[in-house]
């Protein structure tokens, strides 16, 4: 089979959607070496995160023709000409969208929808962005022969908000990078602490510093936690929201207890997780919540927020709080810190729960969707 992929995120994004895209491509290529994978991307990438993909013998990159459409126009309209020329059997849009003219290409298509947060939390997005996402992603859902949702919450949102037949949507949970499974030695963790100037004891929160990720509830809770416990925040500032967080920190007297890290090398992230005492993820809404899965693979006790899909990612041994309650955050942190034996049990149980999200299983389930989509397309029906 020749499978085409929208490779933009895999090549250009080193977090989030890029991680998902690389996991799918690496998983399918590794599990099905007899198939050819073509990655359509507007630009080349030089990140070392692409080294594994480049080493796979059944993966090839496709770029815009010199005389043709460029950039987003090529990705939105021009890819379909290449799909026909390359005799692609199926095309997979890995990050919420398909070419707008995909139905005219004569190629069956699958799209992965990660979330519809712009509809659930519109105040977190500019009006023009909401309109753009709604148009592109909604049309992709309607045009796709099948949809993969990364959680049951996302499937429910797609069905409700875009009027999609539930039978057209399959939930396939995302795995996380296998690097989180390896246990770092004490010497490695000590070296990491020195190199990154990490506190001896800290709570970790990973994610873009923006309103939705709800770092403020963690910062508000920090003043009621033992003063030797600090907070490490890994993520980039989004539209200056960090200034809002710093004002809260100053008002509650915890400014000197927060360590912000932006641009952390991905290779260090497993170690930063493993050196933490607790990982918190109080996001108000997510499509899945990969930082939770990364923490579980790292054997860390986790605290997450109710209200979206984080219970799916965290399982029964994660503690859940109201995202608007610093008091509940304090209580959950105290519960973990006051009982080291229970914290270790949470870590081990979380590691066991995370095993159900392995990327090998994800690849097999995605291939099942491909085969069903191809079969139904040949019969002239959509599933």
VENDAGI-V715322 format. One line per field, one symbol per residue. burial: I if it has 9 or more other C-alpha atoms within 8 Angstrom, else O. A space follows every 10 residues. Layout:
burial->???
This chain:
burial->OIIIIIIIII IOIIOOIIII IIIIIIIIIO IOIOIIIIII IIOOOOOOOI OOIOOIOIIO OOIIOOOOII OOIIIIIIII OOIIOOOIII IIIIIIIIII IIIOIOIIII IIIIIIIIOO IIOOIOOOOI OOIIOIIIII IOOIIIIIII IIIIIOIIIO OIOIOOOIII IIIIIIOOOI OOOOOOOOIO OIIOOOOIOO IIIIIIIIII OOIIIOIIII IIIOIOOOII IIIIIIIIOO IIOOIIOIII OOOIOOIIIO IOOIOOOIII IIIIOIIIII IIIIIIIIII IIIIIIIIII IIIIIIOIII IIIIIOOIII IIIOIIOIII OIIIOIOOOO OOIIOIIIII IOIIOOIIIO IIIIIIIOII OIIIOIIOOO OII
